[in-house]
């Protein structure tokens, strides 16, 4: 697939890294030669220097024959203009990064007129991630499928956990409930386990269960936490704005600490939250706001180092749930190593959305990708497919008779609105939603899970 990326900054670089590994022909447009040189040395991409809103530059980048153009410069208006121009030149699909909250309703109203296939707001995407963690505080990471009815929750096995030093078959018999451990990260290496896999202290586990059983499971393994009611947020920027919009209709009370008076005024005027105009990195301020008694603490400032420091301080105060936003992808592993396990990133959220869209463009017959998430340090992919028609050698056949590729697990089947953790006797039918966990990567259609 021919893909043009306008904007080679941190988001553009993250997208390049994702898509270059999927054997696409990628051209990056940026006005900074050093950015193009760095990306060309790191990824197999072709660089074009210039303004992405310039028709002659777009032509030089091959927009006339491109399958997809992704505009992720720092300017919303430039991104929209790039996509509109590329579409006129002949680009099949266009994606624009649009961050300004004031443009949200406009984009929904005029997406067709502006020739946009998709708009992405990284800050809104991160706010959605944070909100999901607040709804499920027992998990360090949570992904939802089937419109929120199926969840994949990630957590770490502690030394005193009933999951420790026991095989998954034994654990299933011990708990006597339907659940599935989909993936395990141990010593930096991801595994898709069999029933004979024995869990150990420190393993990062990803588990799913029917919605009626997931709470029972977390209570049974001793890591269930009561719903979040009070949260302290450091940083009052765009991500906090979108998060407060999500919290508007919830029962969660929030206190926002922000030093910028204009941001404080905007939040206080728009939302029913407590806003404190002060330094969120001050220990005295944090203690005065009672972070030790808060159900959750969220660091959402624009400075990664500040987010990490205040989050580590919140950990020392035994705050029940700590969520940290880290923009620089090179910092994520470092901060996870010091105990910050609930990390969100605008770059990874944006790259995942675009990767899902690119996979969907393949239009593999018989199935369609509804969602795609990367877990376990992005070593494992979880894909949600809708079965659009009968698939030869797959539908109507018991799972135990399917010749699955190594590194592939059928985690869940939703049939007639009933969620099933499948056994070998279950079958996939036309109209089902199927969730696949795989270490193989690059799967575009459901039939590709077969040998």
C-alpha positions as CSV (number, residue, x, y, z in Angstrom):
1,X,0.0,0.0,0.0
2,X,1.3,3.5,-0.9
3,X,1.1,5.8,2.2
4,X,2.1,9.4,2.5
5,X,2.6,10.8,6.1
6,X,2.7,14.6,6.4
7,X,4.6,15.5,9.6
8,X,7.6,13.6,10.8
9,X,7.5,14.6,14.5
10,X,7.0,12.2,17.4
11,X,3.5,11.1,16.3
12,X,4.5,10.8,12.7
13,X,7.6,8.9,13.7
14,X,5.6,6.4,15.8
15,X,3.2,5.9,12.9
16,X,6.2,5.3,10.6
17,X,7.6,2.7,12.9
18,X,4.3,0.8,13.0
19,X,3.5,0.9,9.3
20,X,7.1,0.4,8.0
21,X,7.1,-3.0,9.8
22,X,4.0,-4.0,7.8
23,X,5.8,-3.7,4.4
24,X,4.0,-0.6,3.1
25,X,5.7,1.9,0.8
26,X,5.9,5.1,2.9
27,X,6.7,8.6,2.0
28,X,7.2,11.2,4.7
29,X,6.8,15.0,4.1
30,X,8.4,17.4,6.5
31,X,10.0,20.8,6.2
32,X,12.9,19.8,8.5
33,X,15.7,17.9,6.7
34,X,17.1,16.5,10.0
35,X,13.7,14.9,10.8
36,X,13.6,13.3,7.4
37,X,17.2,12.0,7.7
38,X,16.5,10.6,11.2
39,X,13.3,8.8,10.0
40,X,15.0,7.5,6.8
41,X,17.9,6.0,8.9
42,X,15.5,4.4,11.4
43,X,12.7,3.2,9.0
44,X,12.5,2.2,5.4
45,X,10.8,5.4,4.2
46,X,11.3,8.0,1.4
47,X,11.5,11.6,2.5
48,X,10.2,14.7,0.7
49,X,11.2,18.1,2.1
50,X,8.6,20.8,2.0
51,X,5.2,22.1,3.1
52,X,2.6,19.3,3.0
53,X,-0.1,21.8,2.1
54,X,1.8,22.7,-1.1
55,X,0.3,21.0,-4.1
56,X,3.7,20.6,-5.8
57,X,5.1,19.0,-2.7
58,X,2.1,16.6,-2.5
59,X,2.6,15.7,-6.1
60,X,6.3,15.0,-5.5
61,X,5.3,12.7,-2.6
62,X,3.0,10.8,-4.9
63,X,-0.3,11.9,-3.5
64,X,-2.0,11.4,-6.9
65,X,-1.5,7.6,-6.6
66,X,-1.5,7.2,-2.8
67,X,-3.8,4.8,-1.1
68,X,-3.7,6.8,2.1
69,X,-2.5,10.2,3.3
70,X,-2.0,10.8,7.1
71,X,-1.6,14.4,8.1
72,X,-0.1,14.7,11.7
73,X,1.6,18.1,11.7
74,X,1.3,20.3,14.8
75,X,-1.4,22.5,13.0
76,X,-5.0,21.3,12.8
77,X,-5.8,23.6,9.9
78,X,-2.7,22.4,7.9
79,X,-3.7,18.8,8.5
80,X,-7.3,19.4,7.2
81,X,-6.0,21.4,4.2
82,X,-3.4,18.6,3.4
83,X,-6.1,16.0,3.3
84,X,-8.5,18.1,1.3
85,X,-5.8,18.8,-1.3
86,X,-4.6,15.2,-1.4
87,X,-8.1,13.9,-2.0
88,X,-8.5,16.3,-4.9
89,X,-5.2,15.0,-6.4
90,X,-6.5,11.4,-6.2
91,X,-5.5,10.0,-2.8
92,X,-8.0,7.3,-1.9
93,X,-8.2,7.7,1.9
94,X,-7.1,10.6,4.2
95,X,-6.6,10.9,7.9
96,X,-6.1,14.1,9.8
97,X,-5.0,14.8,13.4
98,X,-7.3,17.4,14.8
99,X,-6.7,18.4,18.4
100,X,-8.6,21.6,19.1
101,X,-11.8,20.9,21.1
102,X,-13.5,23.7,19.3
103,X,-13.3,21.7,16.1
104,X,-14.9,18.5,17.4
105,X,-18.5,19.2,16.4
106,X,-17.3,20.8,13.1
107,X,-15.4,17.7,12.1
108,X,-18.4,15.4,12.8
109,X,-20.7,17.8,10.8
110,X,-18.4,18.4,7.8
111,X,-16.1,15.3,7.6
112,X,-17.6,14.4,4.2
113,X,-17.4,17.9,2.8
114,X,-13.8,18.1,3.9
115,X,-12.9,14.8,2.2
116,X,-11.7,13.2,5.5
117,X,-11.9,9.5,5.9
118,X,-11.0,9.7,9.6
119,X,-10.0,12.3,12.2
120,X,-7.9,11.5,15.2
121,X,-7.5,13.4,18.4
122,X,-4.6,12.0,20.5
123,X,-5.6,13.9,23.6
124,X,-9.2,12.6,23.4
125,X,-7.9,9.0,22.8
126,X,-5.8,9.2,25.9
127,X,-8.7,10.6,27.9
128,X,-10.7,7.6,26.8
129,X,-7.9,5.3,28.0
130,X,-7.8,7.0,31.4
131,X,-11.5,6.8,31.8
132,X,-11.5,3.1,31.1
133,X,-8.9,2.6,33.8
134,X,-11.0,4.6,36.3
135,X,-14.0,2.4,35.5
136,X,-11.9,-0.7,36.1
137,X,-9.3,0.3,38.8
138,X,-8.2,-3.2,39.4
139,X,-6.4,-3.3,36.0
140,X,-3.2,-1.5,35.0
141,X,-4.4,-1.5,31.4
142,X,-7.9,-2.2,30.0
143,X,-9.1,-2.7,26.5
144,X,-12.8,-3.0,25.5
145,X,-14.2,-5.0,22.6
146,X,-17.7,-5.6,21.2
147,X,-18.8,-2.1,22.1
148,X,-17.7,-2.4,25.7
149,X,-19.2,-5.8,26.5
150,X,-15.9,-7.7,26.5
151,X,-12.9,-6.4,28.4
152,X,-9.3,-7.5,28.4
153,X,-7.7,-6.5,31.6
154,X,-4.0,-6.4,32.4
155,X,-2.4,-6.8,35.9
156,X,0.7,-8.1,37.7
157,X,0.7,-11.3,39.7
158,X,1.8,-10.7,43.3
159,X,3.7,-13.1,45.6
160,X,0.5,-13.7,47.7
161,X,-1.8,-14.2,44.8
162,X,-3.7,-17.5,44.4
163,X,-2.6,-17.4,40.8
164,X,1.1,-17.7,41.8
165,X,2.9,-21.0,41.2
166,X,-0.1,-22.8,39.7
167,X,-0.9,-23.9,36.2
168,X,-3.8,-22.3,34.4
169,X,-5.7,-25.6,34.2
170,X,-5.3,-25.9,38.0
171,X,-6.4,-22.3,38.5
172,X,-9.5,-22.8,36.4
173,X,-10.5,-25.8,38.4
174,X,-9.8,-24.0,41.6
175,X,-11.9,-20.9,40.8
176,X,-14.6,-22.9,39.0
177,X,-15.5,-20.0,36.6
178,X,-15.1,-19.2,32.9
179,X,-12.1,-17.0,32.2
180,X,-9.1,-17.0,29.8
181,X,-5.6,-15.9,30.4
182,X,-4.8,-14.6,26.9
183,X,-1.2,-13.5,27.3
184,X,1.6,-13.4,29.8
185,X,4.7,-11.1,29.9
186,X,7.6,-12.5,31.8
187,X,11.1,-10.9,31.9
188,X,10.2,-8.8,28.9
189,X,9.1,-11.7,26.7
190,X,5.4,-12.2,25.8
191,X,3.8,-15.7,25.8
192,X,0.4,-16.9,24.6
193,X,0.0,-19.6,27.3
194,X,-1.5,-23.1,27.2
195,X,-3.3,-24.7,30.1
196,X,0.0,-26.1,31.4
197,X,1.6,-22.7,31.7
198,X,2.5,-22.0,35.4
199,X,2.2,-18.4,36.6
200,X,5.0,-16.7,38.7
201,X,5.3,-13.7,40.8
202,X,5.9,-10.6,38.7
203,X,4.2,-12.0,35.6
204,X,2.1,-9.4,33.8
205,X,-1.2,-11.2,32.8
206,X,-3.9,-10.3,30.4
207,X,-7.2,-11.9,31.1
208,X,-10.8,-11.9,29.7
209,X,-14.1,-13.3,30.9
210,X,-17.8,-12.8,30.2
211,X,-19.0,-9.4,31.5
212,X,-21.0,-11.1,34.2
213,X,-17.9,-13.0,35.5
214,X,-15.1,-10.5,35.2
215,X,-15.8,-8.9,38.6
216,X,-16.1,-12.3,40.3
217,X,-12.8,-13.3,38.8
218,X,-10.9,-10.2,40.2
219,X,-12.5,-10.7,43.6
220,X,-11.5,-14.4,43.6
221,X,-7.8,-13.5,42.9
222,X,-7.8,-10.8,45.5
223,X,-7.1,-7.7,43.4
224,X,-10.6,-6.2,43.1
225,X,-10.9,-2.5,44.0
226,X,-14.0,-0.6,44.7
227,X,-15.2,1.9,42.1
228,X,-13.4,5.2,41.9
229,X,-15.3,8.1,43.6
230,X,-12.6,10.8,44.2
231,X,-9.7,11.6,41.8
232,X,-6.9,14.2,41.9
233,X,-5.6,15.3,38.5
234,X,-2.3,17.3,37.9
235,X,-2.4,19.2,34.6
236,X,-5.3,21.1,33.1
237,X,-4.5,20.9,29.4
238,X,-6.4,19.3,26.5
239,X,-6.3,15.8,27.8
240,X,-7.8,16.9,31.1
241,X,-10.5,18.9,29.2
242,X,-11.6,15.7,27.4
243,X,-11.4,13.6,30.5
244,X,-13.6,16.0,32.4
245,X,-16.1,15.8,29.5
246,X,-16.2,12.1,30.0
247,X,-16.5,12.4,33.8
248,X,-19.4,14.9,33.4
249,X,-22.1,12.2,33.7
250,X,-20.2,9.9,36.0
251,X,-20.3,9.7,39.8
252,X,-16.6,10.6,40.1
253,X,-15.6,13.8,41.8
254,X,-12.4,15.4,40.5
255,X,-9.9,18.0,41.7
256,X,-7.7,19.5,39.0
257,X,-4.4,21.2,40.0
258,X,-3.0,23.6,37.2
259,X,-0.6,26.5,37.4
260,X,-1.9,28.3,34.3
261,X,-4.7,30.7,35.3
262,X,-6.4,30.7,31.9
263,X,-6.6,26.9,31.8
264,X,-8.1,26.9,35.3
265,X,-10.7,29.5,34.2
266,X,-11.7,27.4,31.2
267,X,-12.1,24.2,33.2
268,X,-14.0,25.9,36.0
269,X,-16.3,27.6,33.5
270,X,-17.0,24.4,31.5
271,X,-17.1,21.6,34.1
272,X,-18.5,20.9,37.6
273,X,-15.1,20.1,39.1
274,X,-12.8,21.6,41.7
275,X,-10.0,23.6,40.1
276,X,-6.9,24.7,42.1
277,X,-4.6,27.2,40.5
278,X,-1.3,26.0,42.0
279,X,1.9,24.0,41.4
280,X,0.9,20.4,41.0
281,X,4.5,19.3,41.6
282,X,4.6,20.7,45.1
283,X,4.4,18.0,47.8
284,X,2.6,20.4,50.1
285,X,-0.1,21.1,47.6
286,X,-0.6,17.4,46.8
287,X,-0.8,16.6,50.5
288,X,-3.3,19.4,51.1
289,X,-5.5,17.9,48.4
290,X,-5.4,14.5,50.1
291,X,-3.8,12.4,47.4
292,X,-3.2,9.6,50.0
293,X,-7.0,9.4,50.5
294,X,-7.9,9.7,46.8
295,X,-9.2,6.7,45.0
296,X,-7.0,7.7,42.0
297,X,-4.3,10.1,41.0
298,X,-3.7,11.1,37.4
299,X,-0.7,13.0,36.1
300,X,-1.6,14.7,32.8
301,X,0.8,17.6,32.5
302,X,2.7,18.3,29.3
303,X,6.1,17.4,30.9
304,X,6.9,13.7,31.1
305,X,9.4,14.1,33.9
306,X,7.0,16.0,36.1
307,X,4.3,13.4,35.5
308,X,6.7,10.6,36.5
309,X,7.9,12.4,39.6
310,X,4.5,13.3,41.0
311,X,3.2,9.8,40.2
312,X,6.1,8.2,42.1
313,X,5.3,10.5,45.0
314,X,1.6,9.5,44.9
315,X,2.8,5.9,45.1
316,X,4.7,6.6,48.3
317,X,1.4,8.0,49.7
318,X,-0.3,4.7,49.0
319,X,-2.8,6.2,46.5
320,X,-5.0,3.4,45.4
321,X,-4.7,4.0,41.6
322,X,-2.0,6.0,39.9
323,X,-2.2,6.8,36.1
324,X,0.6,8.5,34.3
325,X,0.7,10.2,30.9
326,X,4.1,9.8,29.1
327,X,4.5,11.3,25.6
328,X,8.0,10.2,24.8
329,X,7.9,6.5,23.8
330,X,11.5,6.1,24.8
331,X,10.6,6.8,28.4
332,X,7.8,4.3,28.8
333,X,9.9,1.3,29.6
334,X,12.1,3.3,32.0
335,X,9.1,4.5,34.0
336,X,7.5,1.1,34.0
337,X,10.7,-0.1,35.6
338,X,10.3,2.1,38.6
339,X,6.8,0.9,39.3
340,X,4.5,3.2,37.2
341,X,2.5,0.4,35.6
342,X,-0.6,2.4,34.4
343,X,0.9,4.5,31.6
344,X,-1.0,6.1,28.8
345,X,0.6,7.7,25.7
346,X,-0.9,9.9,23.0
347,X,1.6,8.5,20.5
348,X,0.8,4.8,21.0
349,X,-3.0,5.5,21.1
350,X,-2.8,7.4,17.8
351,X,-0.6,4.8,16.1
352,X,-3.0,2.0,17.2
353,X,-6.0,3.8,15.7
354,X,-4.2,4.3,12.4
355,X,-2.9,0.8,12.2
356,X,-6.4,-0.6,12.7
357,X,-7.7,1.6,9.9
358,X,-4.9,0.5,7.5
359,X,-5.5,-3.1,8.3
360,X,-9.2,-2.6,7.6
361,X,-8.5,-1.1,4.2
362,X,-7.3,-4.5,3.1
363,X,-10.9,-5.6,2.9
364,X,-10.2,-9.3,3.4
365,X,-13.2,-11.2,2.2
366,X,-15.5,-12.7,4.8
367,X,-14.5,-10.6,7.9
368,X,-13.9,-7.1,8.9
369,X,-11.6,-5.7,11.7
370,X,-13.7,-3.7,14.2
371,X,-10.9,-3.0,16.7
372,X,-7.2,-3.6,17.2
373,X,-5.1,-3.2,20.4
374,X,-1.5,-4.0,21.1
375,X,-0.7,-5.4,24.6
376,X,2.3,-6.9,26.4
377,X,4.8,-4.1,25.4
378,X,3.2,-4.2,22.0
379,X,4.4,-7.8,21.4
380,X,0.9,-9.2,21.2
381,X,-2.1,-8.0,19.1
382,X,-5.7,-8.4,20.0
383,X,-8.1,-8.1,17.1
384,X,-11.9,-8.0,17.0
385,X,-13.5,-9.3,13.8
386,X,-17.1,-9.4,12.6
387,X,-17.8,-12.4,10.4
388,X,-19.6,-11.0,7.4
389,X,-20.3,-14.3,5.5
390,X,-19.5,-18.0,5.6
391,X,-15.7,-18.6,5.6
392,X,-14.4,-21.8,4.0
393,X,-12.5,-24.1,6.3
394,X,-13.6,-22.0,9.4
395,X,-17.3,-21.3,10.0
396,X,-19.4,-24.1,11.3
397,X,-16.4,-26.2,12.3
398,X,-15.6,-27.0,15.9
399,X,-12.6,-25.0,17.1
400,X,-10.7,-28.1,18.0
401,X,-10.7,-29.1,14.4
402,X,-9.4,-25.8,13.0
403,X,-5.8,-25.8,12.0
404,X,-4.7,-22.6,13.8
405,X,-1.4,-21.0,13.2
406,X,1.1,-21.2,16.0
407,X,0.9,-18.1,18.2
408,X,-2.9,-17.7,17.7
409,X,-5.6,-17.9,20.3
410,X,-9.4,-17.6,19.8
411,X,-10.2,-15.6,23.0
412,X,-13.9,-14.9,22.7
413,X,-16.9,-15.5,20.5
414,X,-20.1,-13.3,20.7
415,X,-23.0,-15.2,19.1
416,X,-26.6,-13.8,19.3
417,X,-25.4,-11.3,21.9
418,X,-24.1,-14.1,24.1
419,X,-20.5,-13.9,25.2
420,X,-18.6,-17.2,25.2
421,X,-15.1,-18.1,26.3
422,X,-14.8,-20.8,23.7
423,X,-14.0,-24.5,24.3
424,X,-12.9,-26.9,21.6
425,X,-16.6,-27.8,20.8
426,X,-17.7,-24.2,20.0
427,X,-18.0,-23.0,16.4
428,X,-17.7,-19.7,14.6
429,X,-20.9,-18.7,12.6
430,X,-21.8,-16.0,10.1
431,X,-22.6,-12.8,12.0
432,X,-20.5,-13.6,15.1
433,X,-17.9,-11.3,16.7
434,X,-14.6,-13.1,17.2
435,X,-11.7,-11.8,19.3
436,X,-8.3,-13.1,18.4
437,X,-5.0,-12.9,20.4
438,X,-1.9,-13.4,18.3
439,X,1.9,-13.0,18.4
440,X,2.0,-13.4,14.6
441,X,1.1,-9.9,13.7
442,X,-0.1,-8.3,10.4
443,X,-3.4,-10.3,10.4
444,X,-5.9,-8.5,8.1
445,X,-8.7,-11.1,7.9
446,X,-10.0,-13.9,10.1
447,X,-9.0,-16.7,7.7
448,X,-5.4,-15.6,8.1
449,X,-5.3,-17.3,11.6
450,X,-5.4,-20.7,9.8
451,X,-2.2,-22.4,8.7
